[in-house]
């Protein structure tokens, strides 16, 4: 079976799926048509139900939850840029404007989702 896989060209996505796409792990006979796009395009593709597997923003998940399921791996969240660091103890590091959340990227923390048949 051949599935359409839509991801972004960002290093996180390409690293996450590299082994699967290049035969380094057993995909149990599944093959993939790789499509690269930016996150806004990916969100639209998922909203329109135009693919089998697609990276999305967490903000889009409620809209597509009835048609897609979230994979157990391949998820990342961030504030502005990069992963979100969470700690148990209160940090003494003060947030600078450079480390403040970027409001323009509120809908751009990616998640991978897979179509539920």
DSSP file (Angstrom, degrees, kcal/mol; ACC not computed):
  #  RESIDUE AA STRUCTURE BP1 BP2  ACC     N-H-->O    O-->H-N    N-H-->O    O-->H-N    TCO  KAPPA ALPHA  PHI   PSI    X-CA   Y-CA   Z-CA
    1    1 A X              0   0    0      0, 0.0    30,-2.7     0, 0.0     2,-0.5   0.000 360.0 360.0 360.0 136.2    0.0    0.0    0.0
    2    2 A X  E     -a   31   0A   0     28,-0.2     2,-0.3    30,-0.1    30,-0.2  -0.924 360.0-168.1-108.6 126.6    1.3    3.5   -0.9
    3    3 A X  E     -a   32   0A   0     28,-2.9    30,-2.7    -2,-0.5     2,-0.5  -0.867  23.3-120.2-114.3 145.9    0.4    6.4    1.4
    4    4 A X  E     -a   33   0A   0     -2,-0.3    49,-2.2    28,-0.2    48,-0.7  -0.747  28.4-165.8 -82.6 127.6    0.8   10.1    0.8
    5    5 A X  E     -ab  34  53A   0     28,-2.7    30,-2.5    -2,-0.5     2,-0.6  -0.968   3.6-169.9-119.0 115.7    3.0   11.7    3.5
    6    6 A X  E     +ab  35  54A   0     47,-2.8    49,-2.2    -2,-0.5     2,-0.3  -0.932  21.1 149.1-109.1 119.1    3.0   15.4    3.8
    7    7 A X  E     -a   36   0A   0     28,-2.2    30,-1.7    -2,-0.6     2,-0.2  -0.867  44.7-101.2-137.0 171.5    5.7   17.0    6.1
    8    8 A X        -     0   0    0     -2,-0.3    30,-0.2    28,-0.2     6,-0.1  -0.561  29.1-118.6 -90.5 162.3    7.6   20.2    6.3
    9    9 A X  S    S+     0   0    0     -2,-0.2    -1,-0.1    28,-0.2    29,-0.1   0.326  73.0 126.2 -81.0  10.4   11.2   20.5    5.1
   10   10 A X  S  > S-     0   0    0      1,-0.1     4,-2.3     4,-0.0     3,-0.4  -0.331  75.2-112.5 -68.5 152.8   12.3   21.4    8.6
   11   11 A X  H  > S+     0   0    0      1,-0.2     4,-2.4     2,-0.2     5,-0.3   0.826 114.0  59.0 -56.6 -35.1   15.1   19.3   10.1
   12   12 A X  H  > S+     0   0    0      2,-0.2     4,-2.4     1,-0.2    -1,-0.2   0.947 111.0  40.5 -59.7 -48.3   12.8   17.9   12.8
   13   13 A X  H  > S+     0   0    0     -3,-0.4     4,-2.1     2,-0.2     5,-0.2   0.936 115.3  49.1 -67.7 -47.1   10.5   16.4   10.2
   14   14 A X  H  X S+     0   0    0     -4,-2.3     4,-1.0     1,-0.2    -1,-0.2   0.882 114.8  46.0 -64.0 -36.1   13.2   15.2    7.8
   15   15 A X  H  X S+     0   0    0     -4,-2.4     4,-0.5    -5,-0.3     3,-0.4   0.926 111.0  53.0 -67.5 -45.3   15.1   13.5   10.7
   16   16 A X  H  < S+     0   0    0     -4,-2.4     4,-0.3    -5,-0.3    -2,-0.2   0.860 120.8  30.2 -59.4 -38.7   11.9   11.9   12.1
   17   17 A X  H  X S+     0   0    0     -4,-2.1     4,-2.5     1,-0.1    -1,-0.2   0.466  91.9  96.5-103.8  -2.9   10.9   10.3    8.8
   18   18 A X  H  X S+     0   0    0     -4,-1.0     4,-1.7    -3,-0.4     6,-0.2   0.911  86.3  46.1 -56.1 -50.0   14.3    9.7    7.2
   19   19 A X  H  <>S+     0   0    0     -4,-0.5     5,-2.5     1,-0.2     6,-0.9   0.892 114.5  48.3 -63.2 -40.2   14.7    6.0    8.3
   20   20 A X  H >45S+     0   0    0     -4,-0.3     3,-0.8     1,-0.2    -1,-0.2   0.904 113.7  46.4 -66.3 -41.9   11.1    5.2    7.3
   21   21 A X  H 3<5S+     0   0    0     -4,-2.5    -1,-0.2     1,-0.2    -2,-0.2   0.746 115.2  46.0 -74.3 -24.0   11.4    6.8    3.9
   22   22 A X  T 3<5S-     0   0    0     -4,-1.7    -1,-0.2    -5,-0.2    -2,-0.2   0.125 115.1-104.9-110.6  20.4   14.8    5.3    3.0
   23   23 A X  T < 5S+     0   0    0     -3,-0.8    -3,-0.2    -4,-0.2    -4,-0.1   0.702  81.5 126.9  72.1  21.1   14.1    1.6    4.1
   24   24 A X  S   <S+     0   0    0     -5,-2.5     2,-0.3    -6,-0.2    -4,-0.2   0.589  73.4  40.7 -86.7 -10.7   16.1    1.7    7.3
   25   25 A X  S    S-     0   0    0     -6,-0.9     2,-0.6    -5,-0.1    -2,-0.1  -0.962  96.4-101.3-131.7 153.2   13.1    0.4    9.3
   26   26 A X        -     0   0    0     -2,-0.3    -6,-0.1     1,-0.1    -2,-0.0  -0.623  31.0-177.5 -75.4 116.3   10.5   -2.2    8.4
   27   27 A X    >   -     0   0    0     -2,-0.6     3,-1.9     3,-0.2    -1,-0.1   0.212  45.1-117.8 -98.1  13.8    7.3   -0.5    7.3
   28   28 A X  T 3  S-     0   0    0      1,-0.3     3,-0.1     2,-0.0    -2,-0.1   0.865  76.7 -44.9  53.7  42.1    5.6   -3.8    6.8
   29   29 A X  T 3  S+     0   0    0      1,-0.3    -1,-0.3   -27,-0.0     2,-0.2   0.339 103.3 135.8  88.4  -6.8    5.1   -3.3    3.1
   30   30 A X    <   -     0   0    0     -3,-1.9    -1,-0.3   -28,-0.1     2,-0.3  -0.527  33.5-167.2 -75.0 141.3    3.9    0.3    3.3
   31   31 A X  E     -a    2   0A   0    -30,-2.7   -28,-2.9    -2,-0.2     2,-0.4  -0.871   7.9-141.9-123.2 160.7    5.4    2.8    0.8
   32   32 A X  E     -a    3   0A   0     -2,-0.3     2,-0.7   -30,-0.2   -28,-0.2  -0.976  13.4-149.9-133.9 136.8    5.2    6.5    0.9
   33   33 A X  E     -a    4   0A   0    -30,-2.7   -28,-2.7    -2,-0.4     2,-0.3  -0.922  33.3-143.5 -95.7 110.9    4.8    9.4   -1.6
   34   34 A X  E     +a    5   0A   0     -2,-0.7     2,-0.4   -30,-0.2   -28,-0.2  -0.622  21.9 179.8 -84.2 132.4    6.7   12.2    0.1
   35   35 A X  E     -a    6   0A   0    -30,-2.5   -28,-2.2    -2,-0.3     2,-0.4  -0.999  11.6-155.6-130.5 128.4    5.4   15.8   -0.3
   36   36 A X  E     +a    7   0A   0     -2,-0.4     2,-0.3   -30,-0.2   -28,-0.2  -0.876  26.3 147.1-106.6 136.7    7.1   18.8    1.4
   37   37 A X        -     0   0    0    -30,-1.7   -28,-0.2    -2,-0.4     2,-0.1  -0.979  47.8 -91.7-158.3 161.6    5.2   22.0    2.2
   38   38 A X     >  -     0   0    0     -2,-0.3     4,-2.3   -30,-0.2     3,-0.3  -0.348  48.4-100.8 -76.1 166.3    5.2   24.8    4.8
   39   39 A X  H  > S+     0   0    0      1,-0.2     4,-2.7     2,-0.2    18,-0.2   0.828 120.3  54.2 -62.7 -35.8    3.1   24.4    7.9
   40   40 A X  H  > S+     0   0    0      2,-0.2     4,-1.9     1,-0.2    -1,-0.2   0.916 111.0  46.6 -65.4 -40.2    0.2   26.7    6.7
   41   41 A X  H  > S+     0   0    0     -3,-0.3     4,-2.5     2,-0.2    -2,-0.2   0.908 112.0  51.4 -64.7 -41.0   -0.1   24.6    3.5
   42   42 A X  H  X S+     0   0    0     -4,-2.3     4,-2.4     1,-0.2    -2,-0.2   0.906 107.4  52.5 -62.8 -41.8    0.0   21.4    5.6
   43   43 A X  H  X S+     0   0    0     -4,-2.7     4,-2.5     1,-0.2    -1,-0.2   0.916 111.0  47.5 -59.1 -42.9   -2.7   22.7    7.8
   44   44 A X  H  X S+     0   0    0     -4,-1.9     4,-2.2     2,-0.2    -2,-0.2   0.913 109.5  52.8 -64.7 -43.7   -4.9   23.4    4.7
   45   45 A X  H  <>S+     0   0    0     -4,-2.5     5,-2.5     1,-0.2     6,-0.2   0.912 112.8  44.7 -58.8 -44.0   -4.2   20.0    3.2
   46   46 A X  H ><5S+     0   0    0     -4,-2.4     3,-1.4     3,-0.2    -2,-0.2   0.912 110.6  53.5 -68.3 -42.1   -5.3   18.3    6.5
   47   47 A X  H 3<5S+     0   0    0     -4,-2.5    -1,-0.2     1,-0.3    -2,-0.2   0.870 111.7  46.2 -59.5 -35.8   -8.4   20.5    6.8
   48   48 A X  T 3<5S-     0   0    0     -4,-2.2    -1,-0.3    -5,-0.2    -2,-0.2   0.415 110.7-125.2 -87.6   1.8   -9.4   19.5    3.3
   49   49 A X  T < 5 +     0   0    0     -3,-1.4    -3,-0.2    -4,-0.2    -2,-0.1   0.909  61.4 144.4  57.9  46.5   -8.7   15.9    4.0
   50   50 A X      < +     0   0    0     -5,-2.5     2,-0.3    -6,-0.1    -4,-0.1   0.210  52.6  41.9-102.9  14.4   -6.3   15.6    1.0
   51   51 A X        -     0   0    0     -6,-0.2     3,-0.1    -5,-0.1   -46,-0.1  -0.963  65.6-130.6-153.0 167.6   -3.7   13.2    2.4
   52   52 A X  S    S+     0   0    0    -48,-0.7    63,-2.8     1,-0.3     2,-0.4   0.884  97.4  18.7 -86.6 -45.9   -3.1   10.1    4.4
   53   53 A X  E    S+bC   5 114A   0    -49,-2.2   -47,-2.8    61,-0.2     2,-0.3  -0.994  74.6 168.5-131.4 133.1   -0.4   11.3    6.8
   54   54 A X  E     -bC   6 113A   0     59,-2.1    59,-1.9    -2,-0.4     2,-0.3  -0.989  34.5-127.6-151.4 135.0    0.2   15.0    7.5
   55   55 A X  E     + C   0 112A   0    -49,-2.2     2,-0.3    -2,-0.3    57,-0.3  -0.627  41.6 174.5 -72.4 139.2    2.1   17.2    9.9
   56   56 A X  E     - C   0 111A   0     55,-4.7    55,-4.2    -2,-0.3     2,-0.3  -0.890  35.0 -99.4-137.7 170.2   -0.2   19.8   11.4
   57   57 A X  E >>  - C   0 110A   0     53,-0.3     3,-1.7    -2,-0.3     4,-0.7  -0.686  33.7-121.4 -84.2 146.5   -0.2   22.6   14.0
   58   58 A X  G >4 S+     0   0    0     51,-2.7     3,-0.9    -2,-0.3     4,-0.5   0.844 111.9  65.8 -56.6 -32.6   -1.7   21.7   17.3
   59   59 A X  G 34 S+     0   0    0     50,-0.3    -1,-0.3     1,-0.2     4,-0.2   0.747 100.1  50.8 -62.6 -23.1   -4.2   24.5   16.8
   60   60 A X  G X> S+     0   0    0     -3,-1.7     4,-1.2     1,-0.2     3,-1.1   0.676  85.6  89.1 -87.0 -19.7   -5.7   22.6   13.8
   61   61 A X  H XX S+     0   0    0     -3,-0.9     4,-1.4    -4,-0.7     3,-0.7   0.857  81.9  54.4 -51.6 -46.4   -6.2   19.3   15.7
   62   62 A X  H 34 S+     0   0    0     -4,-0.5     4,-0.3     1,-0.2    -1,-0.3   0.857 107.6  52.9 -59.0 -31.5   -9.7   20.0   17.0
   63   63 A X  H <4 S+     0   0    0     -3,-1.1    -1,-0.2    -4,-0.2    -2,-0.2   0.816 121.0  29.3 -70.8 -30.4  -10.9   20.7   13.5
   64   64 A X  H XX S+     0   0    0     -4,-1.2     3,-2.1    -3,-0.7     4,-2.0   0.399  85.0 107.2-112.3   1.4   -9.6   17.4   12.0
   65   65 A X  T 3< S+     0   0    0     -4,-1.4    -1,-0.1     1,-0.3    -2,-0.1   0.779  77.9  56.4 -56.8 -30.4   -9.8   15.1   15.0
   66   66 A X  T 34 S+     0   0    0     -4,-0.3    -1,-0.3     1,-0.2    -2,-0.1   0.683 117.2  34.1 -74.7 -17.0  -12.8   13.2   13.6
   67   67 A X  T <4 S+     0   0    0     -3,-2.1    49,-1.9     1,-0.1     2,-0.3   0.614 120.8  40.2-111.9 -18.8  -10.9   12.4   10.4
   68   68 A X  E  <  -D  115   0A   0     -4,-2.0     2,-0.3    47,-0.3    47,-0.3  -0.915  63.9-145.6-130.5 155.7   -7.4   11.9   11.6
   69   69 A X  E     -D  114   0A   0     45,-4.0    45,-3.7    -2,-0.3     2,-0.4  -0.903  27.4-111.2-117.4 152.1   -5.7   10.3   14.7
   70   70 A X  E     -D  113   0A   0     -2,-0.3    43,-0.2    43,-0.2     2,-0.1  -0.669  29.8-127.3 -84.8 131.9   -2.5   11.5   16.4
   71   71 A X        -     0   0    0     41,-1.3    41,-0.2    -2,-0.4    -1,-0.1  -0.380  17.3-121.7 -70.9 156.2    0.6    9.3   16.0
   72   72 A X  S    S+     0   0    0     -2,-0.1     2,-0.3     2,-0.0     3,-0.1   0.622  93.1  35.4 -76.3 -12.8    2.4    8.3   19.2
   73   73 A X  S    S+     0   0    0      1,-0.1    39,-0.2    39,-0.0    -2,-0.1  -0.897  86.8  60.4-134.3 165.5    5.6    9.9   18.0
   74   74 A X        +     0   0    0     -2,-0.3     2,-0.4     1,-0.3    38,-0.2   0.766  65.7 137.9  93.3  27.3    6.7   12.9   16.0
   75   75 A X        +     0   0    0     36,-0.2     2,-0.3    -3,-0.1    -1,-0.3  -0.857  22.4 172.9-110.9 142.1    5.3   15.7   18.1
   76   76 A X        -     0   0    0     34,-1.6     2,-0.3    -2,-0.4     7,-0.0  -0.998   9.1-170.7-144.8 143.6    7.0   19.0   19.0
   77   77 A X        +     0   0    0     -2,-0.3     7,-2.2     7,-0.1     2,-0.3  -0.968  14.2 165.9-130.4 149.8    5.8   22.2   20.7
   78   78 A X        -     0   0    0     -2,-0.3     2,-0.6     5,-0.3     5,-0.2  -0.977  36.1-124.3-154.9 167.1    7.6   25.5   21.0
   79   79 A X  S    S-     0   0    0      3,-0.3     2,-2.1    -2,-0.3    24,-0.1  -0.948  90.4 -34.3-117.0 107.4    7.3   29.1   21.9
   80   80 A X  S    S+     0   0    0     -2,-0.6     2,-0.3    22,-0.3    21,-0.1  -0.466 133.2   1.5  83.0 -70.9    8.5   31.3   19.0
   81   81 A X  S    S+     0   0    0     -2,-2.1    -2,-0.3     2,-0.1     2,-0.0  -0.962 111.3   8.0-155.0 131.2   11.2   29.0   17.8
   82   82 A X  S    S-     0   0    0     -2,-0.3    -3,-0.3    -4,-0.1    -1,-0.0  -0.180  95.8 -34.2  89.8 176.2   12.4   25.6   18.9
   83   83 A X        -     0   0    0     -5,-0.2     2,-0.6     1,-0.1    -5,-0.3  -0.278  61.3-109.4 -71.4 156.3   11.1   23.1   21.4
   84   84 A X        -     0   0    0     -7,-2.2     2,-0.5    -6,-0.1    -7,-0.1  -0.768  29.7-145.5 -85.9 122.5    9.4   24.1   24.6
   85   85 A X        -     0   0    0     -2,-0.6     2,-0.4     2,-0.0    -7,-0.0  -0.800  17.2-171.8 -92.9 126.2   11.5   23.4   27.7
   86   86 A X        +     0   0    0     -2,-0.5     2,-0.3     0, 0.0    -2,-0.0  -0.957   4.9 178.8-119.9 135.7    9.6   22.3   30.8
   87   87 A X        -     0   0    0     -2,-0.4     4,-0.1     1,-0.1    -2,-0.0  -0.943  32.2-134.7-134.9 158.6   11.1   21.9   34.2
   88   88 A X  S    S+     0   0    0     -2,-0.3     2,-0.2     2,-0.1    -1,-0.1   0.871  88.5  61.8 -77.1 -39.0    9.8   21.0   37.7
   89   89 A X  S    S-     0   0    0      1,-0.1     2,-0.2     0, 0.0    -2,-0.1  -0.612  97.8 -97.6 -93.4 150.0   11.6   23.7   39.6
   90   90 A X        -     0   0    0     -2,-0.2     2,-0.2     1,-0.1    -1,-0.1  -0.444  42.2-127.6 -64.8 130.5   11.1   27.4   39.1
   91   91 A X        -     0   0    0     -2,-0.2    -1,-0.1     1,-0.1    -4,-0.0  -0.569   8.6-152.0 -81.8 141.7   13.8   28.7   36.8
   92   92 A X        +     0   0    0     -2,-0.2     2,-0.4     2,-0.1    -1,-0.1   0.527  66.9 108.0 -86.9  -6.6   15.9   31.7   37.9
   93   93 A X        -     0   0    0      1,-0.0     2,-0.3     0, 0.0    -2,-0.1  -0.574  67.0-137.4 -75.2 128.2   16.5   32.7   34.3
   94   94 A X        -     0   0    0     -2,-0.4     2,-0.4     1,-0.1    -2,-0.1  -0.620  18.2-115.0 -85.7 144.7   14.5   35.8   33.3
   95   95 A X        -     0   0    0     -2,-0.3     2,-0.2     3,-0.0    -1,-0.1  -0.645  29.4-158.5 -80.3 127.6   12.7   35.9   30.0
   96   96 A X    >   -     0   0    0     -2,-0.4     3,-1.3     1,-0.1     4,-0.5  -0.619  35.0-103.6 -96.9 163.8   14.1   38.4   27.6
   97   97 A X  G >  S+     0   0    0      1,-0.3     3,-1.0    -2,-0.2    -1,-0.1   0.843 123.9  60.6 -55.2 -31.5   12.0   39.9   24.7
   98   98 A X  G 3  S+     0   0    0      1,-0.2    -1,-0.3     0, 0.0    -3,-0.0   0.836 108.2  43.2 -64.0 -31.6   14.1   37.6   22.5
   99   99 A X  G <  S+     0   0    0     -3,-1.3    -1,-0.2   -19,-0.1    -2,-0.2   0.352  90.6 114.3 -96.0   4.8   12.8   34.5   24.4
  100  100 A X  S <  S-     0   0    0     -3,-1.0    -3,-0.0    -4,-0.5    -4,-0.0  -0.407  80.5 -87.9 -75.7 152.4    9.2   35.7   24.5
  101  101 A X        -     0   0    0      1,-0.1     2,-0.8    -2,-0.1    -1,-0.1  -0.307  37.3-128.2 -59.2 141.6    6.5   33.8   22.6
  102  102 A X    >   -     0   0    0      1,-0.1     3,-1.8    -3,-0.1   -22,-0.3  -0.840  12.7-157.5 -93.2 110.8    6.1   34.9   19.0
  103  103 A X  G >  S+     0   0    0     -2,-0.8     3,-1.3     1,-0.3     4,-0.2   0.766  88.6  65.4 -62.8 -25.8    2.4   35.6   18.5
  104  104 A X  G 3  S+     0   0    0      1,-0.3    -1,-0.3     2,-0.1     3,-0.2   0.679 102.3  49.1 -71.4 -14.3    2.7   35.1   14.8
  105  105 A X  G X  S+     0   0    0     -3,-1.8     3,-2.1     1,-0.2    -1,-0.3   0.149  70.2 116.7-110.9  20.5    3.5   31.5   15.3
  106  106 A X  T <  S+     0   0    0     -3,-1.3     3,-0.4     1,-0.3   -47,-0.2   0.831  84.6  41.5 -56.6 -33.0    0.7   30.5   17.7
  107  107 A X  T 3  S+     0   0    0     -3,-0.2    -1,-0.3     1,-0.2   -47,-0.1   0.117  98.3  82.2-100.4  21.3   -0.7   28.1   15.1
  108  108 A X    <   +     0   0    0     -3,-2.1     2,-0.7   -51,-0.1    -1,-0.2   0.169  48.6 114.0-117.8  19.6    2.7   26.7   14.0
  109  109 A X        -     0   0    0     -3,-0.4   -51,-2.7    -4,-0.1   -50,-0.3  -0.837  65.8-133.3 -88.8 118.8    3.6   24.1   16.6
  110  110 A X  E     +C   57   0A   0     -2,-0.7   -34,-1.6   -53,-0.3     2,-0.3  -0.311  29.0 177.1 -82.3 151.6    3.5   20.9   14.6
  111  111 A X  E     -C   56   0A   0    -55,-4.2   -55,-4.7   -36,-0.2     2,-0.4  -0.975  26.2-126.8-140.1 150.6    2.0   17.5   15.2
  112  112 A X  E     -C   55   0A   0     -2,-0.3   -41,-1.3   -57,-0.3     2,-0.3  -0.836  29.7-177.3 -97.9 140.8    1.9   14.5   13.0
  113  113 A X  E     -CD  54  70A   0    -59,-1.9   -59,-2.1    -2,-0.4     2,-0.4  -0.952  13.5-151.1-135.8 157.1   -1.5   12.9   12.3
  114  114 A X  E     -CD  53  69A   0    -45,-3.7   -45,-4.0    -2,-0.3   -61,-0.2  -0.986  28.5-105.3-132.5 137.7   -2.7    9.9   10.5
  115  115 A X  E     - D   0  68A   0    -63,-2.8     2,-0.6    -2,-0.4   -47,-0.3  -0.332  27.5-140.5 -62.8 136.5   -6.0    9.3    8.7
  116  116 A X              0   0    0    -49,-1.9    -1,-0.1     1,-0.1     0, 0.0  -0.892 360.0 360.0 -98.9 123.5   -8.4    7.0   10.5
  117  117 A X              0   0    0     -2,-0.6    -1,-0.1     0, 0.0    -2,-0.0   0.462 360.0 360.0 -86.2 360.0  -10.2    4.7    8.1
